[in-house]
Amino acid sequence: MSSSVQDGRVTKHKSSSRRSSARRMSQSNQENKEQKKTQPLPLIERTNALPIEQFRSTYAPTISETFKLKNPTEEAEDSSIPDQTKELDYMLDLYTAKTIPSADFEACFGLIELTSSNAYDGSSVGWSPSKKRKEMKLPDMKYLIARRGSRSEGKDESEPAGGAILGFLSFMVTYEDGKEVIYCYEIHLSPEARGMGLGRQLMLTCENVGRHVGLEKTMLTVFKSNTKAVRFYERCGFEIDEYSPQPRRLRNGTVKEPDYLILSKMLDNDDPWETD
Ligand SMILES: CC(C)(COP(=O)(O)OP(=O)(O)OC[C@H]1O[C@@H](n2cnc3c(N)ncnc32)[C@H](O)[C@@H]1OP(=O)(O)O)[C@@H](O)C(=O)NCCC(=O)NCCS
């Protein structure tokens, strides 16, 4: 028995073998390409590959409505605002880091700087405008922007009435510690829009996007020093995540407490808006 047959191979004429092996390689390359074409991308990559309009209609269909801010809560931070201005119409827009108009991007950056640069400065991370801008421009970052006014004031859905920005929430559909999550990167409201339920509404919208996508949980990071935000997140149902950093014992024996918390909320299948 020839060794080639014994090994399960049939020796052919050299040149014909080379030709056919080249043919096989190109055939298998072709098959790989075909397989890649037909194999769906994993959930996270597939979701992030969607054009923003398709993402919006699939995972955030309710955001084209006009919303009303309710009466102020006791925690309203700016009590100097007259009552009639505390009830207002607002609408939500959804953008990616690429599609967000530059004026909106700057307004969002300005809000972060206003509300959180001190907390960053007082932390081990420090405040770096350029790093923050870079993070805000990550390709998969999405922006939910709340602006004063109603959709009917614009000509159509793609043309917002252009009211002032009341606040925003930025998020990313991503992996965290091997889990498929929706990560809330930022939530910041202008002072006059706080304490009226807008923060909760933005958070609910973000959670509902996560539910519609089929993600496991919502996650976020908050400085411990921002006790108001920690309370807000607790009221929204967030708890300390299993991956939140633990105190570290240094070589000199002192214990270093982390200055931030990682919070999370499991996403069940209840969609509070579907029962409305
Ligand atoms: C934190 C923030 C987003 C909350 O939004 P908001 O619209 O003011 O909050 P809501 O009116 O939706 O309140 C939702 C719940 O949180 C509670 N809450 C809101 N602000 C609170 C505060 N300062 N202290 C204690 N509880 C607060 C409300 O009482 C309400 O609870 P309940 O209705 O269950 O009793 C907003 O105040 C903000 O932009 N703060 C500055 C920016 C910031 O710190 N962002 C967080 C960065 S990590």
The ligand as an SDF file (V2000), in Angstrom:
LIG
                    3D

 48 50  0  0  0  0  0  0  0  0999 V2000
  -29.1080   63.5070   38.5030 C   0  0  0  0  0  0  0  0  0  0  0  0
  -30.1420   64.0340   37.5260 C   0  0  0  0  0  0  0  0  0  0  0  0
  -29.8910   63.4330   36.1450 C   0  0  0  0  0  0  0  0  0  0  0  0
  -31.5300   63.6200   38.0220 C   0  0  0  0  0  0  0  0  0  0  0  0
  -32.5120   64.0230   37.0970 O   0  0  0  0  0  0  0  0  0  0  0  0
  -33.8720   64.7020   37.6060 P   0  0  0  0  0  0  0  0  0  0  0  0
  -34.7490   64.9450   36.4520 O   0  0  0  0  0  0  0  0  0  0  0  0
  -33.5070   65.8580   38.4350 O   0  0  0  0  0  0  0  0  0  0  0  0
  -34.4950   63.5560   38.5180 O   0  0  0  0  0  0  0  0  0  0  0  0
  -36.0490   63.1270   38.5700 P   0  0  0  0  0  0  0  0  0  0  0  0
  -36.8620   64.3380   38.7660 O   0  0  0  0  0  0  0  0  0  0  0  0
  -36.3490   62.2960   37.3730 O   0  0  0  0  0  0  0  0  0  0  0  0
  -36.0910   62.2430   39.8770 O   0  0  0  0  0  0  0  0  0  0  0  0
  -36.1870   60.8310   39.8820 C   0  0  0  0  0  0  0  0  0  0  0  0
  -36.0730   60.3640   41.3140 C   0  0  0  0  0  0  0  0  0  0  0  0
  -34.7810   60.6830   41.8370 O   0  0  0  0  0  0  0  0  0  0  0  0
  -34.9120   61.4990   42.9920 C   0  0  0  0  0  0  0  0  0  0  0  0
  -33.9340   62.5790   42.9460 N   0  0  0  0  0  0  0  0  0  0  0  0
  -33.6430   63.3710   41.8910 C   0  0  0  0  0  0  0  0  0  0  0  0
  -32.7270   64.2860   42.2440 N   0  0  0  0  0  0  0  0  0  0  0  0
  -32.4560   64.0670   43.5480 C   0  0  0  0  0  0  0  0  0  0  0  0
  -31.5940   64.7050   44.4800 C   0  0  0  0  0  0  0  0  0  0  0  0
  -30.8610   65.7500   44.1340 N   0  0  0  0  0  0  0  0  0  0  0  0
  -31.5500   64.2230   45.7370 N   0  0  0  0  0  0  0  0  0  0  0  0
  -32.3060   63.1510   46.0970 C   0  0  0  0  0  0  0  0  0  0  0  0
  -33.1450   62.5080   45.2550 N   0  0  0  0  0  0  0  0  0  0  0  0
  -33.2130   62.9680   43.9870 C   0  0  0  0  0  0  0  0  0  0  0  0
  -36.3060   62.1250   42.8900 C   0  0  0  0  0  0  0  0  0  0  0  0
  -36.8130   62.4530   44.1490 O   0  0  0  0  0  0  0  0  0  0  0  0
  -37.0960   61.0290   42.2190 C   0  0  0  0  0  0  0  0  0  0  0  0
  -37.4300   60.0540   43.1920 O   0  0  0  0  0  0  0  0  0  0  0  0
  -38.9360   59.5010   43.4110 P   0  0  0  0  0  0  0  0  0  0  0  0
  -39.8390   60.1410   42.4140 O   0  0  0  0  0  0  0  0  0  0  0  0
  -38.7840   58.0440   43.1960 O   0  0  0  0  0  0  0  0  0  0  0  0
  -39.2230   59.8630   44.7880 O   0  0  0  0  0  0  0  0  0  0  0  0
  -30.1030   65.5900   37.4210 C   0  0  0  0  0  0  0  0  0  0  0  0
  -30.4150   66.1420   38.6470 O   0  0  0  0  0  0  0  0  0  0  0  0
  -28.7740   66.1510   36.9340 C   0  0  0  0  0  0  0  0  0  0  0  0
  -28.5930   66.3700   35.7490 O   0  0  0  0  0  0  0  0  0  0  0  0
  -27.8300   66.4000   37.8660 N   0  0  0  0  0  0  0  0  0  0  0  0
  -26.5360   67.0030   37.5140 C   0  0  0  0  0  0  0  0  0  0  0  0
  -25.7090   66.1030   36.6370 C   0  0  0  0  0  0  0  0  0  0  0  0
  -25.2910   64.8470   37.3140 C   0  0  0  0  0  0  0  0  0  0  0  0
  -24.8700   64.8460   38.4710 O   0  0  0  0  0  0  0  0  0  0  0  0
  -25.3650   63.7460   36.5620 N   0  0  0  0  0  0  0  0  0  0  0  0
  -24.9760   62.4490   37.0190 C   0  0  0  0  0  0  0  0  0  0  0  0
  -23.5870   62.1990   36.5740 C   0  0  0  0  0  0  0  0  0  0  0  0
  -23.0930   60.5790   37.0390 S   0  0  0  0  0  0  0  0  0  0  0  0
  1  2  1  0
  2  3  1  0
  2  4  1  0
  2 36  1  0
  4  5  1  0
  5  6  1  0
  6  7  2  0
  6  8  1  0
  6  9  1  0
  9 10  1  0
 10 11  2  0
 10 12  1  0
 10 13  1  0
 13 14  1  0
 14 15  1  0
 15 16  1  0
 15 30  1  0
 16 17  1  0
 17 18  1  0
 17 28  1  0
 18 19  1  0
 18 27  1  0
 19 20  2  0
 20 21  1  0
 21 22  1  0
 21 27  2  0
 22 23  1  0
 22 24  2  0
 24 25  1  0
 25 26  2  0
 26 27  1  0
 28 29  1  0
 28 30  1  0
 30 31  1  0
 31 32  1  0
 32 33  2  0
 32 34  1  0
 32 35  1  0
 36 37  1  0
 36 38  1  0
 38 39  2  0
 38 40  1  0
 40 41  1  0
 41 42  1  0
 42 43  1  0
 43 44  2  0
 43 45  1  0
 45 46  1  0
 46 47  1  0
 47 48  1  0
M  END
$$$$
